[in-house]
Amino acid sequence: MSIVYVLLPASLLLGGGALGLFIWALKTGQFDDLQTPAYRILFEEDEVPVDKKS
């Protein structure tokens, strides 16, 4: 029964930390654009010529 006194605060601390990180990610705009990264792989990128000096 004494393990409950350790596990309960530990789980509340971990859950609160996860909630805090989620709220921080929302406020910093991490979830603003969910569509563009999925389509980005379909577009070709312009290749930049590499300037090789001989």
N, C-alpha and C positions, 0 to 999 in steps of 0.2 A: 504493500500500500504506500510505502514511503517513496517509491519510484514515481508515483503520480505527482508528487511535489516538485520533482525535477523535470519530468516530461511536459507537464502542462505549461509552465513558464517558457520552456524551450520552444515548444510548438507555437505559442503565442508570439514569441520573439521572431521566429522564422517567418510566420505568416504576416506579421506586421512589416517585416523587412521586405518581403516580396510585394506586399501592397504598396509600400513606399516607393520601391523601384518602378512599379507599374505606373503609379501616378506621376513620377518624375519623367518617365518615357512619354506619357501623354502630353505633359506640359512642354516638353522640348521638341515635339513634333515628329516623333519617331514613327507614328502611325498615320501621317497625313496622306501619303500617296502610296496606296497598296497595289495599283494597277500597273504603273510604269515599269517597275523592276521586272515584272513577269514578261512584258513585251520587249524589253531591252535586248534580249538575246536574239530576237528576230531581225533587228536592224543591223546593217553592215556599218562598220566603223571606217572612217577614212584613214587609210594607212599613211603614216607620216614617213617620208623617205629618210633613211638613215644616211647621214653624211659621213662616209668613211674616208679617212685621210690615209693615203698610202705612203 
